[in-house]
Amino acid sequence: MATVLARPVAPDRPTQRYDLIGVAHARLVFLLLIFALLTSVLAGRMLWMGIAAGAGDTGRSGLAMVPPRADILDRNGEPLARTIDAYSIAVRPERVIGDRQDLADKLHEIFPDTSAGTFFRLLQPTKRWAYLRRRALPEQVAAVNALGEVGIEFPREKERLYPQRSLAAHALGFTSVDGTGGMGVERAFNDRLTDAATRGTPLVLSLDARVQAVMEAELYQGLTAQQARAAAGVILDANTGEVIAMASMPVFDPNKLNNQSMDARRNDIVQSAYELGSTFKPLAFAAAMDAGVVTSMSKRYDATAPLSVGGFRIHDDHSAGRWLNVPEALVHSSNIVTARIADELGTDRLQAMYRKLGFHERSAIELRERAGTIWPSNWGRLTTMTTAYGHGIAVTPMHLASAYAALVNGGVMRPATMLKLREGQVPDGVRVFSSATSARMRQLLRLIVLDGTGRSADAKGYRVGGKTGSAEKPHAGGYAKHSLVTTFAAAFPMDNPRYVVLVMMDEPKGNAETFGLRTAAWTAAPIVRRVIERAAPMMGVYPEASRDVDVSELTPLLWKAKGEE
């Protein structure tokens, strides 16, 4: 028997192991590719849905970062109005678990301006939901939260904030509870501020917050010192019509509209029409120059006695008792000479000039709160005479400021605007006066400040020119002799006018500093001087002692008594 030995064949393990690793690797790569593909598809789908949703719903997802109302900035980028997320405090009375009277008393301690009785009524279970306070301060929210009442809620809501508080309040206005502009710029540009296409871009105004603060501070000082009923002031760019400052006293805070009188919200610059007195005289003289009625500065007019017309006597407040030439008539503010020149000019030509200045209609500025003017219904001879020195016709201070801009800028009337214009942008205007007449009026207005009733407005180095106006207020079919509206309308620097400054005071009382006098020379003109001295450098105008308007051909025409030489 034979034995056969056979070696068994060993399996090829290394080769088999290599195949398994390769298969596993291939499967893993395949799975990763599938995962990457699915991720890409999902990401693309989500991106497409986001774009589509943004295009289809511009009010929500597409403009999630755009504020519901555009910010408002001054010309230098200073914020004047913003929309913020603010706290409100509300209550669901049916959920209140504590004693309602005790809770009302504690709320009154936190909010002293609201009575405990008012809070108690709001907490009654007959109400489903009520605001306890809107625009609550953080410390007020914390204090109410510390009361531990579960029925009180603290919803976050969009609120309009005016970070400068009462600064430029009459120009800015405010928004109502529903977010709609209720006054001023907020109302006039409501569509621009809320439109989805533009609300992401701030609205830039022509106002300069620094200059505005100066105007308000000086007006307030004058208002309190003179115990006046009201005061108002405006600064215009004489060449573009941009409003650099606009103020009215008393003021209000648009952040806190409750418990503020409606009178405080009145913007007297555009909402109140006044007879502005002798500030009209330069306008009438300019019209007469253009019409060829006044052909020489040395032409003299009889001012020795009051002028009688139809049973009415026109007289001068401080009669010179002699014949006056043109510069003297303005320096001494003669009603008699102005009336004679207006009579020679005639109704048609005087009225045409007033119409070109827009005195027959509301001012052209964008604000909605614009008062109408009081335009004479009967333009007889006497009306022509009296309107030439600012009686029998009433306009707003904005009308007069725009008219003075035309008077000194070369003769072109341009509408006032609240918006900052682009560099070099000059709006189209209407020619009212010739350039030659405008140049002559710059000399005459400067002469009034150097030698006439406007001396207290002479800010040294700024070449101020202007005219005073002190008019009795209409009352019971006549005029109240002890109720004056005093105005000083000015421009500077008069050798190259850049800005018009107008200040008006309603019923100033006079004081020891003014020797009890209440006229514009003592009340309104000094405010203009202080405003110019403080604000002019902010507007790029600096004092120059070596420069002035050349009035050398006019000063010899001013009569001086012996000893005054």
C-alpha positions in Angstrom: 0.0 0.0 0.0 1.5 3.3 -1.0 1.0 6.6 0.9 0.6 9.8 -1.1 1.5 13.1 0.5 -0.2 16.2 -0.9 0.3 19.9 0.2 -3.0 21.7 0.4 -3.3 24.9 -1.6 -3.4 28.0 0.7 -6.0 30.7 -0.1 -4.7 34.0 -1.6 -5.5 36.2 1.4 -3.5 39.3 0.5 -5.2 39.6 -2.9 -8.7 39.0 -1.4 -8.0 41.7 1.3 -7.0 44.2 -1.4 -10.2 43.7 -3.2 -12.4 44.3 -0.2 -10.7 47.6 0.7 -11.1 48.8 -2.9 -14.8 48.0 -2.9 -15.3 49.8 0.4 -13.4 52.8 -0.8 -15.4 52.9 -4.0 -18.7 52.7 -2.2 -17.6 55.5 0.2 -16.7 57.8 -2.6 -20.0 57.0 -4.3 -21.9 57.9 -1.1 -20.0 61.1 -0.7 -20.7 62.1 -4.2 -24.4 61.5 -3.7 -24.4 63.4 -0.5 -22.6 66.3 -2.1 -25.0 66.3 -5.0 -28.0 66.3 -2.7 -26.5 69.1 -0.6 -25.9 71.2 -3.8 -29.4 70.6 -5.0 -30.9 71.6 -1.6 -28.6 74.7 -1.3 -29.5 75.7 -4.8 -33.2 75.2 -4.1 -33.0 77.3 -0.9 -31.1 80.0 -2.7 -33.6 80.1 -5.5 -36.5 80.2 -3.1 -34.9 83.1 -1.2 -34.4 85.1 -4.3 -37.9 84.4 -5.5 -39.4 85.3 -2.2 -37.4 88.5 -2.0 -38.6 89.5 -5.5 -42.2 88.6 -4.7 -42.3 90.2 -1.3 -40.2 93.3 -1.1 -42.0 94.4 2.0 -40.6 91.5 4.2 -37.8 89.1 3.4 -36.2 91.1 0.6 -35.9 94.2 2.7 -35.5 92.8 6.1 -32.7 95.1 6.9 -34.3 98.3 5.5 -36.0 100.5 8.1 -39.7 101.1 7.8 -39.1 104.9 7.6 -36.0 106.6 6.4 -33.7 108.5 8.7 -33.5 112.3 8.4 -30.1 114.0 8.5 -29.0 117.6 8.6 -26.7 118.9 5.8 -23.6 117.6 7.6 -24.9 114.1 8.3 -26.1 114.8 11.9 -29.1 112.6 12.7 -32.3 114.5 13.3 -34.9 111.6 13.1 -34.5 107.9 13.3 -36.7 104.8 13.6 -35.7 102.5 16.5 -36.9 99.4 18.3 -38.5 100.8 21.4 -40.3 99.3 24.4 -43.9 99.8 25.1 -45.8 98.8 28.2 -49.2 97.1 27.8 -51.6 95.2 30.0 -54.1 92.4 29.6 -56.5 93.2 32.4 -58.1 89.8 32.6 -54.7 88.3 33.5 -53.9 90.8 36.3 -53.6 88.8 39.6 -52.8 91.6 42.0 -54.9 94.3 43.5 -55.7 96.7 40.7 -55.9 99.9 42.8 -52.5 99.1 44.4 -51.0 98.4 41.0 -52.5 101.7 39.6 -50.8 103.6 42.5 -47.5 102.0 41.9 -47.7 102.8 38.1 -48.5 106.4 39.0 -45.3 106.5 41.1 -43.3 105.4 38.0 -45.2 107.7 35.6 -46.1 110.8 37.6 -47.6 112.5 34.5 -50.4 109.9 34.4 -52.9 109.8 37.3 -53.6 106.7 39.3 -57.2 107.0 38.3 -56.3 106.7 34.6 -54.2 103.6 35.2 -57.0 102.1 37.3 -59.5 102.6 34.5 -57.1 100.9 32.1 -56.7 97.9 34.4 -60.4 97.1 34.5 -61.3 93.6 33.3 -63.8 95.1 30.9 -60.9 96.0 28.7 -59.1 93.2 26.7 -55.8 95.0 26.0 -54.4 98.5 26.5 -51.3 100.5 26.4 -50.0 101.8 29.7 -47.1 103.7 28.1 -45.6 103.9 24.6 -41.9 104.9 24.1 -41.0 103.9 27.6 -37.5 104.5 28.9 -35.4 101.4 29.9 -35.5 102.4 33.5 -39.2 102.7 33.4 -39.5 99.2 31.8 -37.3 97.8 34.5 -39.3 99.4 37.3 -42.6 98.1 35.9 -41.2 94.7 35.4 -40.0 94.6 39.0 -43.7 94.9 40.1 -44.0 91.2 39.1 -47.5 91.5 37.5 -48.0 88.7 35.0 -50.7 90.7 33.2 -48.3 93.3 32.0 -46.4 92.9 28.8 -43.5 94.7 27.2 -43.9 94.6 23.4 -41.0 95.9 21.2 -42.3 98.3 18.6 -40.9 100.6 15.9 -40.7 104.1 17.3 -39.6 107.4 15.7 -36.9 109.0 17.7 -35.7 112.6 17.5 -32.2 112.5 19.1 -31.8 116.3 19.2 -35.1 116.5 21.2 -36.7 119.9 20.5 -34.1 121.1 18.1 -35.7 122.1 14.8 -39.0 120.5 16.0 -41.2 122.9 13.9 -39.2 122.1 10.8 -39.0 118.3 11.4 -42.5 117.8 12.7 -43.5 114.4 14.1 -45.2 111.1 13.2 -48.5 109.9 14.4 -49.1 106.6 16.3 -49.5 104.7 13.0 -46.2 106.0 11.7 -47.5 108.6 9.3 -46.0 112.1 9.1 -48.2 114.6 11.0 -46.3 117.8 10.5 -43.3 119.5 9.0 -40.7 117.5 6.9 -42.2 114.2 8.3 -45.5 115.1 6.6 -44.3 116.9 3.5 -41.9 114.0 2.5 -44.0 111.1 4.0 -44.1 109.2 0.7 -40.3 109.5 0.2 -39.6 108.4 3.8 -41.8 105.3 3.6 -41.4 104.2 0.0 -39.7 100.8 -0.3 -37.4 102.0 -3.0 -36.1 105.0 -1.1 -36.5 104.5 2.6 -33.1 102.8 2.8 -31.5 106.1 2.0 -31.6 108.9 4.5 -33.3 112.2 3.6 -30.7 114.9 3.8 -32.1 118.4 4.7 -30.6 121.8 4.1 -30.7 122.5 7.8 -27.4 122.9 9.7 -28.0 121.6 13.3 -25.2 123.8 14.7 -26.7 127.0 13.2 -30.2 125.9 14.2 -29.0 125.6 17.8 -27.6 129.1 17.7 -30.8 130.6 16.3 -32.9 128.8 18.9 -30.7 129.9 21.8 -30.7 133.5 20.8 -34.4 133.6 20.1 -35.1 132.1 23.5 -32.9 134.6 25.2 -34.7 137.4 23.4 -38.1 136.0 24.0 -37.5 135.7 27.8 -35.7 139.1 28.1 -38.5 140.9 26.2 -41.3 138.8 27.7 -42.6 138.5 24.1 -45.7 136.4 23.2 -43.7 134.5 20.5 -40.5 134.8 18.4 -39.4 133.3 15.1 -36.3 133.3 13.0 -35.1 131.9 9.7 -31.8 131.8 7.8 -31.8 131.2 4.0 -29.0 130.7 1.5 -29.5 133.9 -0.5 -28.6 132.2 -3.8 -30.2 128.8 -3.6 -33.2 129.2 -1.3 -31.9 126.5 1.1 -33.2 126.8 4.6 -30.2 126.7 6.9 -32.2 127.3 10.1 -35.9 127.7 11.0 -37.1 128.3 14.5 -40.3 129.2 16.3 -40.8 130.0 19.9 -42.3 128.5 22.1 -41.0 125.0 21.2 -42.2 121.4 21.7 -40.5 118.1 21.9 -41.7 115.7 19.1 -40.6 112.7 21.4 -43.3 113.8 23.9 -46.4 115.1 22.2 -48.8 114.4 25.1 -49.6 117.3 27.3 -48.2 119.9 24.9 -50.4 122.7 23.7 -51.2 123.1 20.0 -50.0 126.7 20.1 -46.5 125.4 20.8 -46.6 123.4 17.6 -47.3 126.4 15.4 -44.5 127.2 13.1 -44.8 131.0 12.8 -42.2 131.2 10.0 -44.7 129.6 7.6 -48.0 129.3 9.5 -48.6 132.9 10.6 -49.2 135.9 8.4 -48.3 139.4 9.8 -48.2 143.0 8.6 -44.5 143.3 8.7 -44.3 147.1 8.5 -41.2 149.0 7.3 -39.4 145.9 6.1 -41.5 146.3 2.9 -40.0 149.8 2.1 -36.8 148.5 0.4 -39.0 146.4 -1.9 -41.1 149.4 -2.9 -38.0 151.5 -3.5 -36.5 148.8 -5.7 -39.6 148.5 -7.8 -39.6 152.3 -8.2 -36.0 152.3 -9.4 -36.7 149.6 -11.9 -39.7 151.5 -13.2 -37.7 154.7 -13.6 -39.7 156.5 -11.0 -36.6 156.9 -8.8 -33.8 158.0 -11.1 -31.5 159.7 -8.7 -30.4 159.0 -5.1 -30.4 162.8 -4.5 -34.0 163.3 -5.5 -35.9 164.8 -2.6 -39.4 164.3 -1.3 -41.5 166.5 1.0 -41.7 164.9 4.5 -42.3 168.2 6.4 -45.9 167.3 7.3 -48.2 164.3 7.4 -49.7 163.2 4.1 -53.5 163.3 3.9 -55.2 160.9 1.6 -59.0 160.3 1.6 -59.4 161.3 5.2 -56.5 159.2 6.3 -53.2 160.7 7.5 -49.9 159.1 6.8 -47.2 160.3 9.2 -43.7 159.4 10.3 -43.0 157.9 13.7 -40.0 160.2 14.1 -40.5 163.1 11.7 -37.4 164.8 10.3 -39.6 167.8 9.5 -37.8 168.4 6.2 -37.4 167.2 2.6 -35.6 163.8 2.4 -33.7 162.2 -0.4 -33.8 158.5 -1.1 -31.0 157.3 1.2 -32.3 159.5 4.0 -35.9 158.2 3.5 -34.7 154.7 4.1 -32.2 155.5 6.9 -35.0 157.4 8.8 -37.7 155.0 7.7 -40.1 157.6 6.3 -43.6 156.4 5.7 -44.4 159.7 4.0 -41.7 159.5 1.4 -42.4 155.8 0.8 -46.1 156.6 0.3 -45.2 159.4 -2.2 -42.9 157.1 -4.2 -45.6 154.3 -4.2 -48.2 156.8 -5.4 -46.0 157.8 -8.3 -45.1 154.1 -9.0 -48.8 153.3 -9.2 -51.0 150.3 -8.2 -50.3 148.1 -11.2 -46.5 148.2 -11.0 -46.4 147.8 -7.2 -48.9 144.9 -7.3 -47.0 143.2 -10.1 -43.8 143.2 -8.1 -45.6 141.8 -5.1 -47.1 139.0 -7.2 -43.6 138.1 -8.6 -42.5 137.7 -5.0 -45.5 135.4 -4.3 -47.1 137.7 -1.8 -50.6 136.8 -3.2 -50.3 133.1 -2.4 -48.9 130.6 0.0 -45.1 130.4 0.2 -43.5 127.9 -2.2 -41.6 125.9 0.4 -42.4 122.1 0.6 -44.0 122.2 4.0 -47.7 121.6 4.1 -48.4 123.9 7.0 -48.4 127.2 5.0 -50.6 130.0 5.8 -52.3 132.1 3.2 -51.6 135.8 2.9 -53.9 138.7 3.4 -54.1 140.3 0.0 -56.0 143.6 -0.3 -59.4 143.2 -1.9 -59.4 146.8 -3.1 -56.3 148.2 -4.5 -57.1 151.9 -4.4 -54.7 154.8 -4.1 -54.5 154.6 -0.3 -53.9 150.9 -0.3 -51.1 151.3 -2.7 -49.5 153.8 -0.4 -49.9 151.9 2.8 -48.9 148.5 1.4 -45.6 150.0 0.3 -44.6 150.4 4.0 -46.1 147.1 5.1 -49.6 148.0 6.3 -52.8 146.6 4.8 -51.0 143.5 3.5 -49.9 140.4 5.5 -47.4 137.7 4.6 -45.5 135.1 6.5 -41.8 135.7 7.6 -40.9 133.0 5.0 -42.4 135.2 2.2 -40.3 138.2 3.4 -37.1 136.2 3.8 -37.4 134.9 0.2 -38.1 138.4 -1.0 -35.0 139.8 0.6 -33.0 137.0 -1.0 -34.2 138.2 -4.4 -33.5 141.8 -3.4 -29.8 141.2 -2.7 -28.8 138.2 -4.8 -29.0 140.0 -8.2 -32.7 140.2 -8.4 -33.9 136.6 -8.9 -36.7 135.1 -6.8 -36.1 131.4 -6.0 -38.4 129.2 -3.9 -37.2 128.2 -0.4 -36.5 124.5 0.1 -35.9 122.2 3.0 -33.6 119.9 1.0 -29.9 120.1 0.7 -29.0 120.8 -3.0 -26.1 119.4 -4.8 -22.9 121.4 -5.0 -23.3 124.0 -7.7 -27.0 123.4 -8.1 -29.0 126.6 -8.4 -32.7 126.3 -9.0 -34.4 128.3 -11.7 -36.0 131.5 -10.6 -38.0 134.5 -11.6 -36.4 137.8 -12.2 -38.0 140.5 -10.0 -35.4 143.2 -9.9 -32.6 144.2 -12.3 -29.1 143.4 -11.2 -28.3 147.1 -11.1 -31.1 147.8 -8.8 -30.1 144.8 -6.6 -26.6 146.2 -6.4 -27.9 149.6 -5.4 -30.2 148.1 -2.7 -27.2 146.3 -1.2 -25.6 149.7 -0.7 -28.8 151.2 0.8 -29.4 148.3 3.2 -25.8 148.5 4.4 -26.3 152.2 4.9 -29.3 151.6 7.1 -27.2 149.4 9.4 -24.3 151.9 9.4 -26.3 155.1 9.9 -29.9 154.2 10.4 -32.4 152.2 12.5 -30.4 149.0 12.0 -27.2 150.0 13.8 -27.8 147.5 16.6 -27.5 144.7 14.0 -24.0 145.6 12.9 -22.0 142.5 13.5 -18.4 143.9 13.1 -16.6 142.5 10.1 -19.6 140.8 8.5 -20.9 143.7 6.4 -24.6 143.3 7.5 -27.3 145.1 5.7 -31.0 145.1 6.6 -34.2 146.9 7.5 -36.2 147.2 10.7 -40.0 146.9 10.8 -42.3 147.7 13.8 -45.9 147.3 13.0 -49.0 147.7 15.2 -51.2 144.6 15.3 -54.7 144.8 13.8 -57.3 144.9 16.5 -61.1 145.6 16.6 -61.3 147.4 13.2 -58.1 149.4 13.9 -54.7 148.9 15.3 -53.5 148.1 18.9 -50.9 150.8 19.6 -49.3 148.8 22.4 -49.1 145.5 20.5 -46.2 145.4 18.1 -44.7 142.9 15.7 -41.1 143.8 15.3 -38.9 142.4 12.5 -35.4 142.8 11.3 -34.7 141.4 7.8 -31.0 141.3 7.0 -28.4 139.8 4.6 -24.6 139.4 4.8 -21.9 139.9 3.7 -23.4 142.7 1.6 -20.5 143.0 -0.8 -21.3 139.4 -1.9 -24.5 138.3 -0.1 -24.6 134.7 0.9 -27.3 134.5 3.6 -30.5 136.2 4.6 -31.3 136.3 8.3 -34.8 137.3 9.6 -35.9 137.6 13.2 -39.5 138.5 14.2 -40.9 139.1 17.7 -44.6 139.1 18.6 -45.5 141.7 21.2 -42.1 142.3 22.9 -42.5 144.3 26.2 -39.2 146.1 26.4 -36.9 146.1 29.4 -34.3 148.1 31.3 -31.7 147.2 28.7 -33.8 148.7 25.9 -34.9 151.6 28.0 -38.4 150.3 27.7 -38.4 150.7 24.0 -40.1 147.9 22.0 -39.3 148.7 18.4 -37.3 146.4 16.1 -34.1 148.4 16.5 -34.1 147.5 20.1 -35.6 144.0 20.1 -35.2 142.1 16.8 -32.0 143.7 15.4 -29.7 142.8 18.3 -30.8 139.1 18.0 -29.8 139.2 14.3 -26.4 140.6 15.3 -25.7 137.9 17.9 -26.9 135.1 15.5 -24.6 136.3 12.8 -21.6 136.7 15.2 -22.0 133.1 16.4 -23.2 131.3 13.3 -21.4 132.9 10.4 -18.1 131.0 10.9 -20.1 127.8 11.0 -21.4 128.7 7.5 -18.0 129.6 6.2 -18.1 133.3 6.5 -15.5 135.0 8.7 -15.1 138.6 9.8 -12.9 140.9 7.7 -12.3 144.3 9.2 -10.6 145.6 6.0 -13.6 144.9 3.7 -16.9 146.6 3.3 -19.5 147.8 0.8 -18.6 150.9 -1.0 -21.2 153.5 0.1 -18.9 156.5 -0.5 -21.3 158.0 -3.1 -24.3 157.8 -0.7 -22.9 159.0 2.6 -22.5 162.6 1.4 -26.3 162.6 0.8 -27.1 162.1 4.4 -27.8 165.4 6.1 -26.1 166.0 9.5 -26.7 168.8 11.9 -23.9 171.1 12.8 -21.6 169.4 15.3 -22.3 165.9 13.9 -19.7 166.2 11.1 
